[in-house]
Amino acid sequence: MLIAVKLYAHLKEFSDNMSELRVKMEHENGTVGSLINVLSKRLREELIDPKTGKLAPAYLITVNGKLASLNSRLKENDVVAIIPPIDGG
């Protein structure tokens, strides 16, 4: 199953400055959490809180433009966007 992953802001640095990755998942009907486990170690460590095993605070994940969780199911050709916290003032 092929999934498109869009990365924004500093997350691009963890993937050689690529804003979109194509990730091949071995299992049909994987989840967002299993997708994150396939991503690079640096990116995984950024996204998952090691104390809770949940998505790190203030990160958002969407699947095909709709808010998703680590348990959200994925299908072939889904587009997953990982949106980091935004600073500003």
N, C-alpha and C positions, 0 to 999 in steps of 0.2 A: 504494500500500500504506500503510495507516494503522497507526502504532505508538504505543503509550502509553509515555511516559517518566516515571518517578517520580524525583523529586529530593529529597534529604534534607539536613538541616543547612544549612550555608552555601551550598550549591549553589542553593538556592531564590532567593537574592539575585540570581543571574545571570539569572533568568527572572521578574522582577517579583514575587517572593515566591509564585510558583505552585509547588505541590508535585507537580503532574502536568501534563505537556504532551501534546498529541496532535500527532504529527509525520507529515506526509505524505511518503513516500519515492517518488521517481519510478520507481525500478526495482524490479521484483519480485526477491525473493531477495537483497536487499541484506545488508550485514553490519553488525555493531555499529559498526565503524570508519566506514563510510559514513554511518550514523546520526549519529555524533558530528560528522562534517563538516557536517551539515545544521544542527546546533544553533548557538546564538549564538556569536560570536567569543570572548567572555569565557569562556563555558562550555568551549568547545573548548580554549582556552589553559590552562585549569585542569586538564583531563583528560589531555592528551597532552604527554608530555615532549618538548620541542623538540630535545633532543640525540639521543634514540633513536627518536622517532616512535612509541614504545610508550605504553601506559597509564601515567600517572604513578604513582609508588610508593604503595602502601597503599590505592589505590582498588579497589573491587570493582564488578563489573558482573554482574547476573543477568538472564537472559531466562526469563520464566515461572517464576521462583523457583529456577532452576539457574544455578550459576556459569558465566560466559561469558567469552570473550576478544574482542578486536577483530575477529577473523576469524569469529566465530560468525555463522551465517546467520539472517536474520530472515524471518518470515512475517507475513501480514496478521493484525492484531489481537494481535501479541505484546506483552507487557508487559516493558519494560526498566527495571530499577532501577539507579540509579547511586549507590553508597554511598561517601561520602568517608571518609578516615581518621578515627578517633575518638580524641580526646584524653581524658585523665582521670587521676585520681590518687587 
